[in-house]
Amino acid sequence: MTETVVPKLHDWHIEAREYARHESRRGKRHAYQQLVPARTALIVVDMVPFFTEEGDYQRGIVPNISLLADTLRGLGGTVAWVLPGSTEPTAVTLEFLGPEVAKLFNESGGSGSLAGRVWQEFEIHDDDLLVEKTAASAFFPGRCDLHPMIEQRGIDTVLITGTVANVCCESSARDASTLGYRVVMVADANAARRDQDLNATLHTVYRTFGDVRPTAEVLELLAG
């Protein structure tokens, strides 16, 4: 019997000492005090049935991602859907994961059109970007075309959302920062397996690679 999935959100937080650390350095809690919608892209990582169908936290973030997508589109921004791509596993991958798990992850993105692979509750628009990645990060050179696609649109800020927060989302945030993007990880629009996993990622991103904000605050920044 299949267990019913009850969507829920993580109990996320940033420790007070981390807020204080940045406040003492730059005089403010959050690095980015405004977002220019036309130069902002919502990056939605791996929200496909493989991860979302039986994931309570993954299902829980769907409404927040949809709200962010609708709002950003309406203000002239970009929405980019990033899906797992398929590639022949390397010898290292096979050694590390084992052949069965390597095969499972290699097929996690599904088949058919890219738009048809995204979780069914999302609405894909004609001007949205759809792209595959063949590495954990959506910004790793040579493993995903996202960077040149959004660079052509004049994007300088990325809102990182999706799953798994402490794997592909964190990897994407790190590499986006290295490429010079202003990175905002949306705390309640990222999902992991446990609260501890998400909070470890939020700590790392906030400390070194970007800002961390909840959906409501991101919407306020987009509204100006």
C-alpha positions as CSV (number, residue, x, y, z in Angstrom):
1,M,0.0,0.0,0.0
2,T,1.4,3.4,-1.0
3,E,1.8,5.8,1.8
4,T,0.0,9.1,1.3
5,V,2.2,12.1,0.8
6,V,1.3,15.1,3.0
7,P,3.0,18.3,1.7
8,K,4.9,20.2,4.3
9,L,7.6,22.9,4.7
10,H,10.9,22.6,6.5
11,D,11.5,24.3,9.9
12,W,14.3,26.4,8.6
13,H,16.4,29.0,10.3
14,I,19.7,31.0,10.2
15,E,21.5,31.2,13.5
16,A,21.5,34.6,15.2
17,R,25.3,34.5,15.4
18,E,25.5,34.3,11.6
19,Y,23.2,37.3,11.1
20,A,25.3,39.2,13.7
21,R,28.5,38.2,11.8
22,H,27.4,39.7,8.6
23,E,25.8,42.7,10.3
24,S,29.2,43.5,11.9
25,R,31.0,43.1,8.5
26,R,28.7,45.0,6.1
27,G,26.4,46.9,8.4
28,K,23.3,45.0,7.3
29,R,21.8,41.6,7.7
30,H,21.1,40.9,4.0
31,A,23.5,41.7,1.2
32,Y,20.9,42.5,-1.5
33,Q,18.4,45.2,-0.6
34,Q,16.7,45.3,-4.0
35,L,16.0,43.0,-6.9
36,V,15.6,44.3,-10.5
37,P,13.0,41.8,-11.9
38,A,14.2,42.1,-15.5
39,R,17.7,41.1,-14.4
40,T,16.5,38.3,-12.1
41,A,16.0,34.6,-12.9
42,L,14.1,32.1,-10.8
43,I,16.1,28.8,-11.1
44,V,14.0,25.8,-10.4
45,V,16.2,22.7,-9.9
46,D,15.0,19.1,-10.4
47,M,11.4,19.5,-9.6
48,V,10.5,16.3,-11.5
49,P,8.4,13.3,-10.5
50,F,11.4,11.2,-9.5
51,F,12.0,13.6,-6.6
52,T,8.6,15.1,-6.1
53,E,6.1,12.3,-6.4
54,E,6.8,10.8,-3.0
55,G,8.6,13.8,-1.4
56,D,6.6,15.6,1.3
57,Y,9.0,18.5,1.5
58,Q,9.3,18.6,-2.3
59,R,5.5,18.8,-2.6
60,G,5.4,21.4,0.1
61,I,7.5,23.9,-1.8
62,V,5.4,23.7,-5.0
63,P,3.1,26.6,-4.1
64,N,6.0,28.9,-3.2
65,I,7.8,28.2,-6.4
66,S,4.7,28.7,-8.5
67,L,4.0,32.1,-6.7
68,L,7.6,33.2,-7.3
69,A,7.4,32.1,-11.0
70,D,4.1,33.9,-11.6
71,T,5.2,37.1,-9.9
72,L,8.6,37.3,-11.6
73,R,7.1,36.6,-15.1
74,G,4.6,39.4,-14.5
75,L,7.4,41.8,-13.7
76,G,9.5,40.9,-16.8
77,G,11.9,38.4,-15.2
78,T,13.0,35.0,-16.3
79,V,11.9,31.5,-15.0
80,A,14.3,28.6,-15.8
81,W,13.4,25.0,-15.2
82,V,16.5,22.8,-14.8
83,L,16.1,19.0,-15.2
84,P,18.4,16.1,-14.7
85,G,19.9,15.0,-18.0
86,S,21.0,11.6,-19.0
87,T,24.7,10.8,-19.7
88,E,26.7,7.6,-19.7
89,P,28.0,7.1,-16.1
90,T,31.7,7.5,-15.7
91,A,33.9,4.8,-14.1
92,V,34.1,7.0,-11.0
93,T,30.3,7.4,-10.8
94,L,29.8,3.6,-11.2
95,E,32.5,2.9,-8.5
96,F,31.0,5.5,-6.1
97,L,27.3,4.8,-6.5
98,G,27.2,1.2,-7.8
99,P,25.7,0.3,-11.2
100,E,22.0,0.1,-10.0
101,V,21.9,3.5,-8.3
102,A,23.9,5.1,-11.0
103,K,21.4,3.9,-13.6
104,L,18.5,5.1,-11.4
105,F,19.9,8.6,-11.1
106,N,20.8,8.7,-14.8
107,E,17.1,8.1,-15.6
108,S,15.8,10.4,-12.9
109,G,14.9,13.2,-15.4
110,G,12.4,11.1,-17.2
111,S,11.8,10.9,-20.9
112,G,9.8,12.9,-23.5
113,S,9.7,16.7,-23.9
114,L,11.4,18.8,-21.3
115,A,8.2,20.7,-20.4
116,G,6.4,17.3,-20.0
117,R,9.0,16.1,-17.5
118,V,8.5,19.0,-15.0
119,W,6.2,18.2,-12.0
120,Q,2.6,18.3,-13.2
121,E,1.4,21.0,-10.8
122,F,3.7,23.6,-12.5
123,E,2.6,25.8,-15.4
124,I,5.3,26.2,-18.0
125,H,5.1,29.4,-20.1
126,D,6.4,29.9,-23.7
127,D,9.1,32.4,-22.6
128,D,10.4,30.1,-19.8
129,L,13.7,28.4,-20.2
130,L,14.0,24.7,-20.1
131,V,17.4,23.0,-19.8
132,E,19.0,19.8,-18.8
133,K,22.1,19.4,-16.6
134,T,24.5,16.4,-16.5
135,A,26.1,17.4,-13.2
136,A,24.9,18.3,-9.8
137,S,25.3,22.0,-10.6
138,A,23.2,23.9,-13.1
139,F,26.1,26.3,-13.5
140,F,29.0,23.9,-14.0
141,P,30.7,24.7,-17.3
142,G,30.2,22.2,-20.1
143,R,27.5,20.3,-18.1
144,C,24.5,22.7,-18.5
145,D,23.7,25.5,-20.9
146,L,21.9,27.6,-18.3
147,H,24.7,30.2,-17.8
148,P,24.9,31.4,-21.4
149,M,21.1,31.3,-21.8
150,I,20.5,33.7,-18.9
151,E,23.6,35.7,-19.6
152,Q,22.1,36.6,-23.0
153,R,19.0,38.0,-21.2
154,G,21.2,40.3,-19.0
155,I,20.5,38.3,-15.8
156,D,22.7,39.2,-12.8
157,T,20.7,37.7,-10.0
158,V,19.5,34.2,-9.5
159,L,16.9,32.9,-7.0
160,I,17.7,29.3,-6.3
161,T,14.8,26.9,-5.6
162,G,14.0,23.2,-5.9
163,T,15.5,20.0,-4.7
164,V,17.6,18.4,-3.4
165,A,18.7,21.5,-1.4
166,N,21.9,20.2,-0.1
167,V,23.0,18.6,-3.3
168,C,22.0,20.1,-6.7
169,C,20.6,23.4,-5.3
170,E,23.6,24.1,-3.1
171,S,26.0,23.1,-5.9
172,S,24.2,25.5,-8.3
173,A,24.3,28.3,-5.7
174,R,28.1,27.8,-5.2
175,D,28.9,27.8,-8.9
176,A,26.5,30.7,-9.7
177,S,28.4,32.7,-7.1
178,T,31.7,31.8,-8.6
179,L,30.4,33.0,-12.0
180,G,29.6,36.4,-10.5
181,Y,25.8,36.2,-10.0
182,R,24.1,37.7,-7.0
183,V,22.7,34.5,-5.4
184,V,19.6,34.3,-3.3
185,M,18.6,30.9,-1.9
186,V,14.9,31.0,-1.2
187,A,14.7,29.2,2.2
188,D,11.1,28.0,2.0
189,A,11.3,27.1,-1.7
190,N,14.0,24.5,-1.3
191,A,13.6,20.9,-0.1
192,A,15.8,18.3,1.3
193,R,15.1,15.0,3.2
194,R,15.5,16.5,6.7
195,D,15.4,19.9,8.3
196,Q,19.0,19.4,9.3
197,D,20.1,19.0,5.7
198,L,18.4,22.1,4.5
199,N,19.6,24.2,7.4
200,A,23.2,23.1,6.9
201,T,22.9,24.3,3.3
202,L,21.3,27.6,4.2
203,H,24.1,28.2,6.7
204,T,26.8,27.5,4.1
205,V,25.1,29.7,1.4
206,Y,24.4,32.6,3.7
207,R,27.9,32.5,5.2
208,T,29.8,32.4,2.0
209,F,27.9,32.3,-1.3
210,G,24.8,34.4,-1.3
211,D,21.8,35.6,0.6
212,V,19.0,33.5,2.2
213,R,15.4,34.9,2.2
214,P,11.9,33.4,2.5
215,T,9.4,33.7,-0.3
216,A,7.5,36.6,1.2
217,E,10.7,38.7,1.5
218,V,11.7,37.9,-2.1
219,L,8.3,39.0,-3.3
220,E,8.6,42.3,-1.4
221,L,12.1,42.9,-3.0
222,L,10.7,42.1,-6.5
223,A,7.8,44.5,-5.9
224,G,10.3,47.3,-5.0
